[in-house]
Amino acid sequence: MYGFLLTRRWLGFALCVVLLTAICLRAGMWQMDKHDARVVDNAVARENLLADPVPLDDVVAPGEDVADDAEWSTVQVTGTYDPEHELTVKFSTRDGAPGVDVVTPLLLADGTAILVDRGWMQTANNNERPEDIQAPPQGEVDVVGWLRPDSEAGERAVTPYDGQVRAVSAATVSETVPQDLRSGYLELQEQTGGTGDLRPEPVPDLGQGPHFFYALQWWFFGLLAVIGFLWFAWSEARDRREARKGVAT
């Protein structure tokens, strides 16, 4: 009754279904891998955010990169801001409003510096660097902030142009700053004298994201392909059976 499945047309159909199902299964597994990675990252971030502030050197030493398990660590440093080499991160929005993040090097006692994202300010919706950036506090300041690794965005995004970038990476900014820059940067939360009109970075979203449901969708599509093939095969067999009955009568 199902001998037609061995014909060229149905074998080709079956091959397409197998390939489609394999792709859906693999895509679902990829989404689950992203989900699992998100869960691990969130656990690390949650632990680091709740920990008490520690000195920067206790988390990352000069010349070392920010480790994956150090992201969102709350660190404290003391230094002097260098507004001459300040940058803005353009196209940074908050609640749908256009703006920029203001990133200023903080000169440390050991002669190195670390970039500090002092906060966000609303600007006109254009590509221009704002002129009314609030100056950082003068003199030595105590800073507490969340440690972030360098952005992995493309070179054009992290290379300063007219005092602006689209993402922060000390590796490229170091070419425009006379001091040796520490890896990563700080998201300012507290400092001597307060943050002024700049809005500090909010607590990160620690939700699991849509990856789990995307995985279910991909697996559903794969199952749907198999069920569809079986239904078409059953329908074909039924039609052939009905046709034979008609000929017999």
Backbone bond lengths (Angstrom), bond angles and torsions (degrees), N, CA, C in turn:
res aa  C-N    CA-C-N  psi(-1)  N-CA   C-N-CA  omega(-1)  CA-C   N-CA-C  phi
1 M - - - 1.466 - - 1.537 111.49 -
2 Y 1.324 115.48 -33.41 1.464 119.53 -178.80 1.523 112.43 -107.91
3 G 1.305 115.70 23.71 1.458 119.25 178.64 1.522 112.91 -63.79
4 F 1.342 117.13 -24.02 1.466 120.39 179.79 1.523 112.51 -61.98
5 L 1.346 116.76 -18.54 1.460 119.84 179.75 1.525 112.40 -65.04
6 L 1.340 116.17 -17.11 1.462 120.02 179.61 1.521 112.34 -90.96
7 T 1.319 117.19 3.05 1.462 119.37 176.87 1.535 109.52 -76.06
8 R 1.341 114.14 161.62 1.466 118.87 -176.72 1.533 111.54 -59.17
9 R 1.333 117.10 -42.14 1.462 120.30 -177.03 1.524 111.25 -62.48
10 W 1.339 116.74 -44.86 1.457 119.27 -177.39 1.524 112.11 -75.89
11 L 1.322 117.33 -31.23 1.456 119.05 174.82 1.530 110.72 -65.63
12 G 1.341 116.00 -39.29 1.466 119.22 176.03 1.517 111.47 -64.90
13 F 1.337 115.23 -40.23 1.471 120.27 177.57 1.523 109.85 -61.38
14 A 1.342 116.82 -45.52 1.460 121.31 -179.36 1.532 111.13 -62.84
15 L 1.343 116.16 -40.02 1.458 119.68 179.18 1.537 110.93 -62.53
16 C 1.325 116.61 -41.79 1.477 120.45 178.13 1.526 110.95 -62.23
17 V 1.335 115.86 -40.87 1.461 119.67 179.80 1.527 110.66 -65.14
18 V 1.352 115.99 -42.54 1.469 119.68 179.09 1.528 110.76 -61.41
19 L 1.341 116.60 -45.13 1.463 120.31 179.77 1.529 111.15 -63.98
20 L 1.340 116.77 -44.59 1.456 120.72 179.58 1.524 110.93 -62.16
21 T 1.329 116.57 -42.71 1.465 120.34 179.75 1.525 111.06 -64.62
22 A 1.341 115.94 -41.44 1.467 119.39 179.24 1.529 110.89 -62.86
23 I 1.339 116.54 -41.34 1.467 120.57 178.26 1.524 110.51 -62.90
24 C 1.328 116.79 -43.68 1.465 120.29 179.87 1.526 111.39 -64.54
25 L 1.328 116.69 -40.59 1.460 119.84 178.52 1.522 110.84 -63.77
26 R 1.337 115.91 -43.35 1.466 119.66 -179.16 1.530 110.82 -66.92
27 A 1.332 116.60 -41.18 1.464 119.58 178.78 1.527 110.72 -63.82
28 G 1.323 117.07 -38.99 1.459 120.23 177.63 1.524 111.80 -64.70
29 M 1.338 116.59 -40.99 1.465 120.05 177.73 1.525 110.70 -64.70
30 W 1.343 116.71 -37.69 1.474 120.64 177.92 1.525 110.28 -62.77
31 Q 1.320 116.71 -42.55 1.460 119.99 178.18 1.528 111.11 -65.64
32 M 1.321 117.55 -37.07 1.463 119.99 177.99 1.524 111.04 -67.55
33 D 1.348 116.70 -35.92 1.460 119.73 175.77 1.534 110.23 -61.86
34 K 1.342 116.04 -42.04 1.463 119.64 177.79 1.526 110.93 -65.12
35 H 1.324 116.00 -37.81 1.469 120.21 177.89 1.523 110.38 -63.19
36 D 1.336 116.67 -46.32 1.463 120.44 -179.16 1.527 110.90 -63.59
37 A 1.339 116.66 -40.24 1.464 120.01 178.04 1.519 110.93 -64.22
38 R 1.333 116.59 -38.76 1.464 120.94 178.46 1.530 110.42 -63.65
39 V 1.322 116.91 -40.47 1.467 120.82 179.26 1.528 110.24 -62.56
40 V 1.345 116.46 -43.47 1.464 120.17 179.65 1.522 110.64 -65.50
41 D 1.333 117.02 -46.06 1.469 120.87 179.36 1.530 111.11 -60.28
42 N 1.323 115.85 -41.28 1.468 119.06 179.76 1.529 111.64 -64.43
43 A 1.335 115.87 -38.14 1.460 118.91 178.94 1.530 110.94 -63.76
44 V 1.343 115.98 -41.59 1.465 120.41 177.90 1.521 110.26 -65.01
45 A 1.340 116.07 -46.19 1.468 120.23 -179.21 1.524 111.19 -62.10
46 R 1.313 117.19 -42.85 1.461 120.83 -178.58 1.528 110.53 -62.96
47 E 1.323 116.64 -42.06 1.465 120.19 179.06 1.526 111.08 -65.49
48 N 1.341 116.36 -43.38 1.465 119.86 -178.45 1.521 112.29 -68.29
49 L 1.322 116.56 -37.59 1.465 120.03 -178.73 1.524 111.88 -67.14
50 L 1.326 116.50 -31.13 1.464 120.52 -177.62 1.524 112.64 -85.49
51 A 1.342 116.88 -12.93 1.464 120.30 -177.58 1.529 110.70 -75.24
52 D 1.313 116.30 156.45 1.464 121.57 177.02 1.532 109.78 -71.44
53 P 1.327 117.53 151.95 1.465 120.49 178.74 1.529 111.51 -60.01
54 V 1.326 115.67 141.75 1.463 121.74 178.37 1.520 108.14 -129.65
55 P 1.333 119.14 158.20 1.465 121.28 177.72 1.530 111.08 -60.26
56 L 1.319 115.53 146.30 1.468 121.23 -178.09 1.517 111.84 -55.33
57 D 1.351 117.22 -42.95 1.464 120.70 -176.98 1.521 112.35 -64.82
58 D 1.337 118.25 -20.01 1.462 120.91 177.52 1.521 111.63 -75.12
59 V 1.336 116.28 -17.19 1.466 120.69 -177.18 1.522 111.51 -105.17
60 V 1.316 116.63 -44.83 1.465 120.57 179.38 1.522 108.49 -145.50
61 A 1.324 116.15 125.53 1.463 121.54 -178.54 1.530 109.72 -84.82
62 P 1.332 117.01 158.71 1.472 119.59 176.40 1.529 111.46 -55.31
63 G 1.323 115.77 135.30 1.458 120.76 179.99 1.510 114.69 87.72
64 E 1.323 118.13 -8.60 1.460 121.75 179.03 1.523 110.64 -100.88
65 D 1.332 115.47 152.35 1.461 120.94 175.72 1.522 110.04 -84.38
66 V 1.310 115.28 156.15 1.470 120.39 177.15 1.520 109.02 -70.05
67 A 1.317 116.96 121.26 1.464 120.93 -179.70 1.523 110.62 -71.69
68 D 1.343 115.18 156.76 1.469 119.72 -179.38 1.520 111.95 -59.07
69 D 1.343 116.49 -38.14 1.463 119.04 -177.37 1.523 113.00 -83.02
70 A 1.355 116.57 4.25 1.463 120.10 178.21 1.525 112.32 -102.42
71 E 1.339 116.88 -9.62 1.464 118.95 -178.84 1.520 110.45 -62.63
72 W 1.325 115.72 139.56 1.459 125.53 -177.59 1.522 113.23 72.32
73 S 1.345 117.05 10.71 1.464 118.60 172.28 1.531 109.04 -64.73
74 T 1.313 116.34 140.45 1.461 121.05 176.72 1.522 108.43 -88.78
75 V 1.322 116.89 114.46 1.464 120.97 -176.38 1.527 109.68 -121.01
76 Q 1.309 115.42 159.73 1.458 121.20 178.42 1.526 109.18 -127.24
77 V 1.317 116.09 137.47 1.459 122.43 179.42 1.523 108.44 -139.43
78 T 1.311 114.60 159.43 1.460 121.31 175.81 1.517 108.13 -126.36
79 G 1.326 116.40 132.28 1.453 119.39 -178.80 1.513 111.77 -172.57
80 T 1.328 113.87 -167.65 1.459 121.22 -178.55 1.527 108.92 -125.92
81 Y 1.313 116.54 130.43 1.469 120.32 -178.59 1.528 111.21 -69.97
82 D 1.346 114.36 147.81 1.462 122.62 177.21 1.531 108.32 -118.15
83 P 1.344 118.65 82.37 1.464 120.87 -176.08 1.527 113.38 -66.37
84 E 1.337 117.67 -16.88 1.468 120.25 -179.07 1.524 111.19 -63.51
85 H 1.317 117.24 -29.84 1.465 121.20 -178.12 1.535 111.55 -110.49
86 E 1.319 115.28 29.38 1.461 121.69 179.93 1.524 111.05 -71.39
87 L 1.336 115.46 147.68 1.461 123.02 177.89 1.525 109.79 -126.12
88 T 1.313 115.05 159.18 1.463 119.87 169.57 1.520 108.97 -121.15
89 V 1.315 115.47 143.65 1.472 121.98 176.32 1.515 106.90 -98.56
90 K 1.315 116.36 105.97 1.461 120.34 -174.72 1.521 111.70 -79.85
91 F 1.337 114.36 167.64 1.464 122.71 179.84 1.532 111.92 59.54
92 S 1.319 116.52 34.98 1.460 121.43 177.15 1.523 108.19 -102.19
93 T 1.310 117.02 116.32 1.463 120.94 -175.37 1.527 110.94 -108.04
94 R 1.323 115.30 152.77 1.466 123.09 173.10 1.527 107.56 -135.41
95 D 1.320 115.03 121.43 1.469 120.59 179.68 1.525 111.03 53.73
96 G 1.328 116.43 36.34 1.460 121.93 177.44 1.514 114.71 84.14
97 A 1.330 118.15 -5.64 1.466 121.56 -178.64 1.525 109.61 -90.16
98 P 1.346 117.52 138.80 1.468 119.81 179.04 1.519 111.17 -74.47
99 G 1.324 116.35 152.22 1.451 119.69 178.81 1.512 111.69 -178.56
100 V 1.314 115.30 -171.15 1.460 122.26 179.29 1.520 109.36 -137.73
101 D 1.324 115.56 154.69 1.457 121.61 168.13 1.518 107.87 -97.07
102 V 1.313 116.13 140.45 1.467 121.82 -178.07 1.526 108.43 -102.28
103 V 1.333 116.18 117.78 1.465 122.27 -176.03 1.526 109.05 -115.01
104 T 1.327 116.90 121.59 1.464 122.60 -175.24 1.526 110.14 -127.16
105 P 1.333 118.53 132.62 1.468 119.72 174.98 1.528 110.80 -65.90
106 L 1.311 115.60 139.65 1.463 122.09 174.78 1.520 107.62 -112.03
107 L 1.332 116.50 117.44 1.464 121.62 -178.08 1.520 109.86 -81.27
108 L 1.334 116.22 125.91 1.459 122.05 -175.82 1.523 110.97 -99.75
109 A 1.320 116.11 166.52 1.459 121.33 -174.63 1.528 112.36 -66.10
110 D 1.342 118.01 -26.35 1.465 120.10 -177.96 1.526 112.84 -84.06
111 G 1.339 117.25 6.21 1.461 120.76 178.51 1.514 114.32 91.89
112 T 1.329 117.56 -7.76 1.463 120.65 175.87 1.527 109.09 -90.93
113 A 1.314 115.82 178.79 1.466 121.19 178.04 1.519 108.66 -143.29
114 I 1.309 115.28 157.81 1.459 120.42 174.67 1.516 108.52 -134.72
115 L 1.320 115.89 141.37 1.456 120.70 178.75 1.526 109.86 -74.30
116 V 1.320 115.23 137.16 1.466 121.00 179.01 1.526 108.57 -124.62
117 D 1.312 116.04 119.34 1.462 121.07 172.19 1.529 106.65 -78.38
118 R 1.339 115.84 101.41 1.468 120.35 -173.09 1.527 112.49 -75.75
119 G 1.337 117.80 -10.71 1.448 119.63 177.84 1.515 112.46 137.12
120 W 1.326 114.62 -178.75 1.463 122.80 -173.67 1.524 109.90 -110.76
121 M 1.332 114.97 144.59 1.461 120.48 174.34 1.527 108.47 -134.98
122 Q 1.320 116.01 143.78 1.454 120.78 179.03 1.521 109.53 -77.03
123 T 1.347 115.93 141.75 1.459 121.98 -179.14 1.521 109.20 -137.73
124 A 1.325 115.13 175.47 1.462 120.08 172.75 1.521 108.96 -65.28
125 N 1.307 115.73 153.67 1.472 120.56 -177.62 1.524 109.61 -83.02
126 N 1.333 115.18 72.02 1.467 119.94 178.42 1.521 109.11 -146.11
127 N 1.315 115.51 -173.08 1.456 121.94 -174.83 1.518 112.17 -98.61
128 E 1.331 117.92 10.12 1.457 121.49 -173.94 1.527 111.39 -89.22
129 R 1.329 115.72 144.43 1.461 120.48 173.97 1.530 108.25 -73.38
130 P 1.323 118.97 129.97 1.469 120.88 -178.32 1.526 111.78 -67.24
131 E 1.321 115.38 149.91 1.467 121.07 -178.84 1.531 112.37 -95.17
132 D 1.337 117.60 -21.08 1.460 121.11 -172.32 1.524 112.63 -101.23
133 I 1.328 116.52 42.05 1.466 120.17 179.30 1.531 109.84 -71.79
134 Q 1.302 116.17 130.81 1.454 120.48 179.55 1.528 110.12 -66.30
135 A 1.309 117.40 129.32 1.461 122.23 -179.12 1.526 110.56 -68.22
136 P 1.316 117.02 147.72 1.467 119.42 176.94 1.524 110.71 -74.10
137 P 1.318 117.77 164.30 1.475 119.97 176.71 1.532 110.84 -60.79
138 Q 1.286 116.09 144.27 1.456 120.77 177.25 1.524 110.52 -86.59
139 G 1.329 114.72 155.81 1.454 119.22 179.23 1.515 112.38 77.56
140 E 1.309 115.03 -172.22 1.466 120.91 -176.52 1.526 110.41 -73.25
141 V 1.325 115.35 135.07 1.465 121.23 179.99 1.526 109.61 -131.02
142 D 1.319 114.71 150.70 1.468 121.76 171.54 1.520 107.78 -97.44
143 V 1.321 116.06 127.17 1.465 121.95 -175.59 1.518 109.75 -121.00
144 V 1.318 116.19 135.47 1.463 123.25 172.39 1.521 107.49 -122.05
145 G 1.323 116.27 127.64 1.463 118.96 -177.92 1.515 112.18 -157.24
146 W 1.334 114.56 170.96 1.461 121.27 178.39 1.521 109.19 -89.99
147 L 1.315 116.33 131.57 1.467 121.49 -179.24 1.518 110.11 -81.53
148 R 1.336 115.64 129.71 1.464 121.77 179.17 1.530 109.58 -125.02
149 P 1.320 118.18 145.07 1.465 120.20 176.87 1.526 110.93 -77.63
150 D 1.325 116.05 165.20 1.455 120.16 175.63 1.523 110.49 -60.20
151 S 1.327 115.77 144.00 1.459 120.58 177.67 1.527 110.02 -66.52
152 E 1.314 115.71 145.28 1.464 121.55 177.19 1.524 111.53 -98.22
153 A 1.329 116.49 16.70 1.468 120.45 178.01 1.526 109.76 -65.76
154 G 1.321 115.94 166.92 1.454 121.59 -177.85 1.520 112.58 -62.84
155 E 1.337 115.54 164.36 1.462 121.01 -175.14 1.522 112.10 -59.40
156 R 1.322 117.46 -38.49 1.463 119.89 -178.81 1.528 111.18 -64.85
157 A 1.329 117.15 -30.39 1.462 120.50 -178.02 1.523 112.22 -75.48
158 V 1.324 117.95 -31.60 1.464 120.83 -173.44 1.531 112.97 -103.57
159 T 1.327 117.82 -4.79 1.458 120.84 179.54 1.526 109.83 -87.10
160 P 1.335 118.77 123.40 1.472 120.90 -177.92 1.529 111.86 -62.84
161 Y 1.324 115.44 136.57 1.464 122.29 175.64 1.522 107.66 -141.22
162 D 1.319 116.31 119.01 1.471 121.50 -175.56 1.523 111.85 54.13
163 G 1.341 115.13 38.10 1.458 119.30 177.04 1.513 114.58 74.52
164 Q 1.338 117.03 18.98 1.451 119.85 -178.49 1.529 110.82 -133.51
165 V 1.312 115.44 152.27 1.459 123.19 171.83 1.525 107.93 -138.18
166 R 1.312 115.66 169.71 1.464 119.58 174.17 1.527 111.86 -106.59
167 A 1.323 116.51 -11.25 1.461 122.65 175.78 1.523 107.21 -156.26
168 V 1.335 116.36 157.44 1.463 120.92 -172.12 1.527 110.77 -101.76
169 S 1.326 115.43 126.44 1.455 121.76 174.23 1.520 108.47 -145.23
170 A 1.320 116.50 116.26 1.462 119.94 179.93 1.521 111.44 -63.06
171 A 1.327 117.43 -25.97 1.455 120.48 -178.10 1.517 111.77 -61.28
172 T 1.334 118.70 -36.53 1.460 121.08 179.54 1.521 112.02 -93.51
173 V 1.323 117.24 -33.67 1.464 120.27 178.52 1.526 110.43 -65.80
174 S 1.328 117.55 -27.12 1.461 121.43 -177.66 1.523 112.28 -58.11
175 E 1.332 117.77 -23.94 1.462 120.99 179.96 1.522 112.07 -71.90
176 T 1.325 117.44 -14.68 1.465 120.89 -178.65 1.518 112.64 -111.39
177 V 1.328 117.38 1.00 1.465 122.03 -178.46 1.526 108.42 -117.30
178 P 1.335 119.07 130.90 1.463 120.86 -176.24 1.525 113.78 -67.00
179 Q 1.327 117.99 -30.06 1.465 120.43 -179.28 1.531 110.86 -81.64
180 D 1.319 115.51 161.44 1.460 120.75 172.30 1.528 108.37 -73.61
181 L 1.329 116.63 120.08 1.458 120.50 -177.98 1.521 111.00 -86.13
182 R 1.329 115.29 136.51 1.464 120.37 171.28 1.526 108.94 -68.93
183 S 1.310 115.84 153.31 1.463 120.85 176.30 1.525 110.13 -66.09
184 G 1.324 116.50 144.86 1.452 121.27 177.77 1.516 112.57 77.39
185 Y 1.314 114.83 -164.94 1.467 120.97 179.25 1.525 108.98 -157.32
186 L 1.327 115.86 169.70 1.462 121.81 -179.57 1.519 110.67 -109.73
187 E 1.325 115.78 136.92 1.461 121.95 169.06 1.532 106.58 -92.05
188 L 1.334 116.29 103.91 1.464 121.30 -174.17 1.530 111.27 -59.22
189 Q 1.326 114.35 134.72 1.461 121.41 173.16 1.530 111.82 -118.97
190 E 1.319 116.70 -40.15 1.464 121.02 178.92 1.527 108.62 -143.82
191 Q 1.313 115.42 149.82 1.455 119.72 173.96 1.527 109.65 -158.48
192 T 1.308 115.67 161.90 1.450 120.76 176.48 1.526 109.87 -58.00
193 G 1.318 117.04 125.26 1.453 120.42 -179.72 1.508 114.61 90.03
194 G 1.342 117.87 -3.05 1.461 120.58 178.48 1.521 112.72 82.63
195 T 1.327 115.65 174.34 1.470 121.49 -176.93 1.519 112.58 -94.62
196 G 1.326 118.10 -3.46 1.462 120.01 178.87 1.519 112.05 68.19
197 D 1.337 114.92 -140.46 1.462 120.35 -177.69 1.522 112.72 -82.97
198 L 1.315 118.15 -9.86 1.460 120.76 179.87 1.529 109.80 -76.46
199 R 1.322 115.00 138.83 1.466 120.45 -177.34 1.523 110.64 -95.24
200 P 1.348 117.99 119.33 1.466 120.33 -179.26 1.525 111.85 -62.30
201 E 1.304 115.65 160.45 1.458 122.00 176.93 1.522 109.98 -61.80
202 P 1.339 118.52 131.34 1.470 120.05 178.24 1.528 110.96 -73.60
203 V 1.308 115.28 166.19 1.462 121.01 176.82 1.528 108.90 -58.98
204 P 1.325 118.29 133.59 1.472 120.03 -177.03 1.520 112.30 -65.43
205 D 1.322 114.81 154.41 1.458 121.51 176.50 1.528 108.37 -73.26
206 L 1.319 116.64 118.05 1.457 121.27 -178.78 1.526 111.56 -105.64
207 G 1.328 115.98 23.41 1.458 119.77 174.54 1.520 111.15 -72.10
208 Q 1.308 116.96 164.48 1.459 121.61 -176.99 1.525 113.05 -83.22
209 G 1.330 116.66 -7.88 1.447 118.97 178.01 1.523 112.47 75.02
210 P 1.337 116.96 -175.74 1.467 120.86 -174.10 1.523 114.68 -91.34
211 H 1.355 117.75 4.65 1.465 119.61 -169.48 1.529 113.04 -62.69
212 F 1.333 118.44 -37.20 1.458 120.75 -179.41 1.526 110.67 -63.17
213 F 1.326 116.57 -43.89 1.468 119.90 -179.34 1.528 110.93 -72.21
214 Y 1.340 117.44 -32.49 1.461 119.60 173.78 1.529 110.83 -62.19
215 A 1.345 115.84 -39.36 1.467 119.83 178.37 1.528 110.32 -62.52
216 L 1.330 116.52 -45.13 1.468 119.99 178.37 1.524 110.87 -60.45
217 Q 1.329 117.31 -39.28 1.460 120.54 179.25 1.518 111.43 -63.65
218 W 1.336 116.50 -44.60 1.463 119.09 179.08 1.538 111.20 -62.22
219 W 1.331 117.04 -43.41 1.464 120.26 179.78 1.530 110.88 -67.00
220 F 1.312 116.49 -33.86 1.466 119.35 176.44 1.527 110.42 -64.75
221 F 1.342 117.17 -42.03 1.460 120.31 177.91 1.526 110.82 -61.17
222 G 1.350 116.06 -40.37 1.458 119.41 178.14 1.524 111.54 -63.92
223 L 1.331 116.48 -44.09 1.464 120.70 178.16 1.520 110.51 -64.12
224 L 1.334 116.25 -38.68 1.453 120.64 179.70 1.524 111.13 -62.74
225 A 1.335 116.82 -37.24 1.464 120.70 178.70 1.532 110.54 -64.04
226 V 1.336 116.39 -42.68 1.469 119.73 179.44 1.524 110.75 -66.35
227 I 1.331 116.55 -45.38 1.472 120.18 179.56 1.521 110.33 -62.49
228 G 1.339 115.71 -40.20 1.467 119.08 178.26 1.519 111.68 -61.45
229 F 1.326 117.11 -43.33 1.474 120.44 178.48 1.519 110.85 -61.29
230 L 1.348 117.19 -45.32 1.461 120.46 -179.95 1.530 111.45 -63.84
231 W 1.336 115.37 -38.12 1.467 118.04 -179.95 1.528 110.97 -66.91
232 F 1.317 117.25 -43.87 1.466 120.21 178.55 1.529 111.05 -63.58
233 A 1.353 116.58 -37.85 1.468 119.53 178.34 1.526 110.20 -65.74
234 W 1.344 116.44 -43.99 1.467 119.53 178.27 1.526 110.76 -63.30
235 S 1.331 117.24 -41.81 1.454 121.22 179.66 1.523 111.18 -62.83
236 E 1.344 116.04 -41.92 1.470 120.34 177.99 1.518 110.78 -63.03
237 A 1.333 116.51 -43.96 1.466 120.24 179.16 1.525 110.89 -63.45
238 R 1.317 117.41 -39.45 1.462 121.23 179.06 1.520 110.91 -63.71
239 D 1.339 115.50 -44.94 1.466 119.09 -179.75 1.515 110.81 -63.53
240 R 1.329 116.92 -39.53 1.467 119.72 178.41 1.531 110.96 -66.09
241 R 1.328 115.71 -39.51 1.464 119.56 179.19 1.521 110.83 -64.64
242 E 1.354 116.38 -42.21 1.457 119.93 178.62 1.515 111.28 -65.34
243 A 1.338 115.50 -36.71 1.458 119.33 178.92 1.527 111.49 -64.80
244 R 1.336 115.76 -39.72 1.470 119.95 179.50 1.530 110.58 -67.04
245 K 1.326 115.64 -38.47 1.472 118.34 177.98 1.534 110.14 -63.11
246 G 1.317 115.85 -39.10 1.461 119.63 179.99 1.507 111.40 -64.36
247 V 1.345 117.00 -39.19 1.461 120.66 -179.61 1.529 109.93 -69.42
248 A 1.354 115.50 -37.84 1.463 119.44 -177.96 1.510 112.20 -66.80
249 T 1.317 117.30 -31.18 1.457 119.80 -179.31 1.520 111.31 -86.01
